[in-house]
Amino acid sequence: MMSLDNLENAVRNPVIPYVGSILSGLLPGELIVMRGSIPDDADRFQVDLQCGSSVKPRADVAFHFNPRFKRSGCIVCNTLQREKWGSEEITYEMPFQKGKSFKIVFMVLKDKFQVAVNGKHLLLYKHRINLEKIDTVGIYGKVQIEIIEFVSNKSLQGSQPSSLGITKINTENGAVPDGSQFAVPYLARLNSALGPGRTVTIKGEVNKNPNSFTINLKSSDSKDIALHLNPRIKNKVFVRNSYLHDSWGEEEKEVAHFPFSPGMYFELIILCDAHEFKVAINGVHVLEYKHRFKQLGMINLLEITGDIELLDVRSW
């Protein structure tokens, strides 16, 4: 028996199968967060973002997210329109384990869904049905759900970009044309130099066929680079370093999960502490980097190059 509940901001311990209304609809910049666990006898489960809750005829399913546990396992994504399935998109990475708990984050972007499981990016799924038509979530199969949360994240892709706390340095003469405010390569001056408690936030999208990109925090008084972040997507290596006194130091590469994938949207936050930089990506802490360049008050430039589309840059 399916229950149809109104979803406020959270639904706790829903009975599966579960069908519930998304009262305000889905907008770019919102997150659907699900926490639960996989029973030991699970063969499959699915989360469907639906256009209504009709059973006959069956409601369109804009995004069908279907982990299957047979053999080594896979995740099948698809769209159902007029009771016909489209072409399957299959991911052979399996982050779910029988008997283990999980956290799924569905990030709603204007052109796609981006899914992360247990803090690690999993897949992208381009919209085949208009976002405005999605008003229902359905959960079916062998899964236990503790909570479904609907989180409005205004900082995500729906927001208007603004280079808050930062001034772009125009490398060409003349005015910056509209749309190229965040053109890469990008160079900007921080309106206030770094120091403990200060933050730089960079929002962007990795190119479809990327090699790498670079974020440098520098001093305008020298060639020194205090923090060099260089994710190499092709090789899945995340290099950190500093360039001091005309030479590179020792590279740091350790990271629990490589956080970037082709085509993915990201919000990267660099927090400057007294002794180190802390870096988080899409809300997940990824690394620390101990200060090698100690004069934090002289770090006043941000440089971004490489295979990304830059969407927003802020500092405070």
C-alpha positions in Angstrom: 0.0 0.0 0.0 1.5 3.3 -1.0 1.1 6.4 1.2 0.9 9.9 -0.3 2.3 12.4 2.2 3.0 16.1 2.0 6.7 16.8 2.2 7.7 19.7 4.3 11.5 19.9 4.7 12.0 16.3 6.0 10.2 12.9 6.0 11.3 10.5 8.7 11.2 6.7 8.5 8.9 6.5 5.5 7.3 3.1 4.8 8.6 1.6 1.5 7.1 1.7 -1.1 6.8 5.4 -0.5 5.2 8.1 -2.7 5.2 11.7 -1.6 4.5 15.2 -3.0 7.3 17.7 -3.4 5.1 20.7 -2.5 7.3 23.5 -3.9 8.5 21.6 -6.9 12.2 21.3 -7.7 14.4 24.3 -8.5 18.0 24.5 -9.6 20.1 24.8 -6.5 18.1 22.4 -4.4 19.3 19.2 -2.8 17.4 16.0 -2.0 19.3 14.2 0.8 18.4 10.6 1.7 19.9 8.6 4.6 19.2 4.9 5.0 20.6 1.4 4.8 20.6 -1.6 2.5 19.1 -4.8 3.9 21.2 -8.0 3.7 18.7 -9.6 1.2 18.5 -6.6 -1.2 18.4 -7.3 -4.9 17.5 -3.7 -6.1 15.9 -0.5 -5.1 14.9 2.7 -6.9 14.4 6.4 -6.3 12.0 7.9 -8.9 11.6 11.7 -9.4 8.1 11.6 -10.9 5.6 13.9 -12.7 2.6 13.0 -10.5 1.7 9.8 -8.8 -0.7 8.1 -11.3 -0.5 4.3 -11.4 -2.7 3.8 -14.5 -1.5 5.2 -16.8 1.9 5.2 -15.0 3.2 8.7 -14.3 6.2 9.9 -16.2 9.5 9.4 -14.4 12.0 12.3 -15.1 14.8 10.6 -13.2 14.9 6.8 -12.4 17.8 6.0 -10.1 18.1 2.2 -9.7 20.9 0.4 -7.9 21.0 -3.3 -8.7 23.0 -5.7 -6.6 23.2 -8.9 -8.7 26.7 -10.0 -9.6 29.1 -7.1 -9.1 26.3 -4.6 -9.2 25.4 -1.5 -11.2 23.2 1.6 -11.2 20.7 2.1 -14.0 19.4 5.6 -14.7 16.6 6.3 -17.2 13.5 8.3 -18.0 9.9 7.0 -18.5 7.7 9.0 -20.8 4.2 8.0 -21.9 4.8 4.6 -20.3 7.9 4.0 -22.4 11.5 3.8 -21.1 14.2 5.7 -22.9 17.8 4.6 -23.3 19.5 3.4 -20.1 22.6 5.1 -18.6 24.5 2.5 -16.6 27.2 3.2 -14.0 29.2 0.2 -12.9 30.6 1.9 -9.8 28.6 0.5 -6.8 28.9 2.7 -3.7 26.0 0.8 -1.9 26.7 -2.3 0.2 24.3 -4.8 1.7 24.0 -4.3 5.5 25.6 -0.8 5.3 24.2 2.6 5.7 24.4 5.3 3.1 23.7 9.0 2.3 22.6 10.0 -1.2 22.6 13.6 -2.2 20.7 14.5 -5.4 21.9 18.0 -6.5 19.4 19.7 -8.8 21.2 21.7 -11.5 19.6 23.6 -14.3 20.6 21.1 -17.0 21.2 17.9 -15.0 21.0 16.0 -11.8 24.3 15.4 -10.0 24.4 12.5 -7.5 26.9 11.9 -4.7 26.9 8.9 -2.3 28.6 8.9 1.0 30.3 12.2 0.2 31.7 11.0 -3.2 30.6 12.1 -6.6 28.9 9.2 -8.4 27.1 10.3 -11.7 25.5 13.0 -13.8 22.1 12.7 -15.5 21.0 15.2 -18.1 17.4 16.4 -17.8 15.1 14.7 -20.4 11.9 16.1 -18.9 11.4 19.7 -17.8 12.3 20.2 -14.1 9.0 22.1 -13.5 7.0 18.9 -14.2 8.6 17.0 -11.3 6.3 17.1 -8.2 6.6 13.7 -6.6 9.3 11.4 -5.2 8.8 7.6 -5.2 11.0 5.0 -3.4 10.5 1.4 -4.1 12.3 -2.0 -3.6 14.5 -3.3 -0.8 15.8 -0.3 1.1 15.3 1.3 4.4 15.1 5.1 4.6 15.6 7.0 7.8 15.1 10.5 6.5 14.4 12.4 3.2 15.4 16.0 3.4 14.7 18.8 0.9 17.4 21.5 1.3 17.3 24.8 -0.5 20.8 25.8 -1.3 20.6 29.4 -2.7 24.4 29.4 -3.2 24.0 26.7 -5.9 23.6 27.1 -9.6 20.3 29.0 -9.5 21.8 32.1 -8.0 23.1 35.2 -9.8 26.9 35.2 -10.0 28.6 38.1 -8.2 32.3 38.6 -7.6 31.8 39.5 -4.0 34.9 40.6 -2.1 37.1 40.3 -5.1 38.0 42.5 -8.1 38.9 41.0 -11.5 42.1 42.3 -12.9 41.4 42.9 -16.6 44.3 41.5 -18.6 43.1 43.2 -21.8 42.7 47.0 -22.0 39.2 48.4 -22.0 36.0 47.4 -20.3 35.2 43.7 -19.4 32.5 42.5 -21.8 29.4 41.0 -20.3 29.7 37.3 -19.8 33.5 37.3 -19.6 33.5 38.4 -15.9 34.5 34.8 -15.1 36.4 34.0 -18.3 39.3 31.5 -17.8 42.3 32.2 -17.4 41.1 34.3 -14.5 43.1 36.7 -12.3 41.6 38.8 -9.5 42.7 40.8 -6.5 41.2 39.9 -3.1 39.6 43.1 -1.7 41.0 42.1 1.7 44.2 40.0 2.0 44.0 36.6 3.6 44.3 35.9 7.3 42.8 33.4 9.8 39.1 33.0 9.3 39.0 34.4 5.8 37.4 32.3 3.0 37.5 32.1 -0.8 34.7 30.3 -2.6 34.9 29.2 -6.2 32.0 27.8 -8.2 32.5 26.1 -11.5 31.8 23.2 -13.8 34.5 20.8 -15.0 34.8 20.6 -18.8 33.4 17.5 -20.5 36.8 16.2 -21.6 39.2 17.8 -19.1 42.9 17.3 -18.4 43.4 19.5 -15.3 42.8 22.9 -13.8 44.7 25.1 -11.4 43.8 27.5 -8.5 46.6 29.7 -7.2 46.6 32.0 -4.2 49.5 34.4 -4.7 51.3 37.5 -3.5 51.4 40.5 -5.8 54.8 41.5 -4.3 56.6 38.5 -5.7 56.3 35.4 -7.9 55.5 33.4 -4.8 52.4 31.1 -4.8 51.2 30.4 -1.3 48.7 27.7 -2.3 48.7 25.8 -5.6 45.7 23.5 -6.1 46.0 21.3 -9.2 43.4 18.6 -9.7 44.5 16.4 -12.6 41.2 14.8 -13.7 42.6 12.5 -16.4 45.0 10.9 -13.9 42.8 11.4 -10.8 45.6 13.1 -8.8 45.1 16.1 -6.7 48.4 18.0 -6.4 49.0 20.7 -3.8 52.2 22.7 -3.6 53.8 26.2 -3.1 56.2 28.1 -5.3 58.6 30.0 -3.0 62.0 31.7 -3.7 61.8 30.7 -7.5 61.3 27.0 -6.9 58.5 24.5 -6.3 58.4 22.6 -3.0 57.4 19.0 -2.3 54.1 18.0 -3.8 51.3 16.7 -1.6 48.9 14.3 -3.3 47.1 12.2 -0.6 43.3 12.4 -0.7 40.6 10.0 0.5 38.5 10.3 -2.7 39.5 12.2 -5.8 36.6 14.7 -5.8 36.3 15.8 -9.5 34.7 14.2 -12.6 34.2 15.4 -16.2 31.1 17.7 -16.5 30.5 18.0 -12.7 29.4 21.1 -10.9 31.5 22.1 -7.9 31.6 24.6 -5.1 35.2 24.7 -3.7 35.7 26.5 -0.4 39.2 27.5 0.8 39.3 28.4 4.5 42.4 30.1 5.8 43.2 29.1 9.3 46.2 30.3 11.5 48.3 27.2 10.6 46.8 25.8 7.4 44.3 26.0 4.5 41.3 23.8 4.6 39.6 22.8 1.4 36.0 21.5 1.0 34.2 20.5 -2.2 30.4 20.4 -2.4 30.2 20.5 1.4 32.6 17.7 2.0 36.0 18.4 3.7 38.7 17.1 1.3 42.2 18.2 2.6 44.3 20.5 4.7 47.5 22.2 3.6 50.0 23.6 6.2 51.1 27.1 5.5 54.5 27.2 3.8 54.2 30.9 2.9 53.8 32.5 6.4 53.0 36.1 5.6 49.3 35.5 5.1 48.5 39.2 4.9 50.5 39.4 1.6 48.3 36.8 -0.1 46.1 39.0 -2.3 45.8 37.5 -5.7 43.6 34.6 -7.0 44.5 32.9 -10.3 42.4 30.2 -12.0 43.4 28.4 -15.2 42.6 25.2 -17.0 39.7 23.0 -18.1 36.7 24.5 -16.2 33.9 26.9 -16.8 34.0 29.4 -13.9 30.6 30.5 -12.6 31.2 32.5 -9.5 34.1 33.7 -7.2 33.7 35.2 -3.7 35.9 36.1 -0.8 35.0 37.3 2.7 
